[in-house]
Amino acid sequence: MLFFFISIILLLGNQILTSILVFIPIRIVESLGSLSWIILGYLGLAFLGWCLGNNTSSRR
């Protein structure tokens, strides 16, 4: 009886850990993959704005 109880607890724990550590990060990566071009475009525009912007704090 104790063996079955421990086996069930281990199987449930394995299922929970698998869903947390494997499937949820895969869903996050898939959702970020669909937004990657938009995010990359915004980062590129921000970098260009930073490079081409006036740096008035260093001028006296």
C-alpha positions in Angstrom: 0.0 0.0 0.0 2.8 2.4 0.9 4.6 1.6 -2.4 1.4 2.5 -4.4 1.0 5.7 -2.5 4.6 6.8 -3.1 4.4 5.8 -6.7 1.3 7.9 -7.2 2.9 10.9 -5.5 6.0 10.6 -7.7 3.9 10.3 -10.9 1.9 13.4 -10.0 5.0 15.3 -9.1 6.6 14.3 -12.3 3.6 15.5 -14.3 3.5 18.8 -12.5 7.2 19.4 -12.9 7.1 18.4 -16.6 4.3 20.9 -17.3 6.0 23.7 -15.4 9.6 23.2 -16.6 8.9 22.0 -20.2 5.6 23.0 -21.7 5.1 26.5 -20.2 8.6 27.7 -21.4 7.8 26.3 -24.9 4.6 28.3 -25.0 6.4 31.4 -23.9 9.1 30.9 -26.6 6.4 30.3 -29.3 4.6 33.5 -28.3 7.8 35.5 -28.3 8.7 34.0 -31.7 5.6 35.5 -33.2 6.4 38.9 -31.9 10.2 38.8 -32.6 10.1 40.9 -35.8 8.1 43.6 -34.1 10.4 43.6 -31.0 13.5 43.6 -33.3 12.1 46.5 -35.2 11.5 48.5 -32.0 14.9 47.7 -30.7 16.4 48.8 -34.0 14.6 52.1 -34.0 15.6 52.7 -30.4 19.2 52.0 -31.2 19.1 54.4 -34.2 17.4 57.0 -32.0 20.1 56.6 -29.4 22.9 56.8 -31.9 21.5 59.8 -33.9 20.1 61.7 -31.0 21.5 64.8 -29.5 23.7 64.2 -26.5 23.2 67.6 -24.9 24.5 66.6 -21.5 28.1 66.4 -22.7 28.1 69.8 -24.3 28.9 73.0 -22.3 
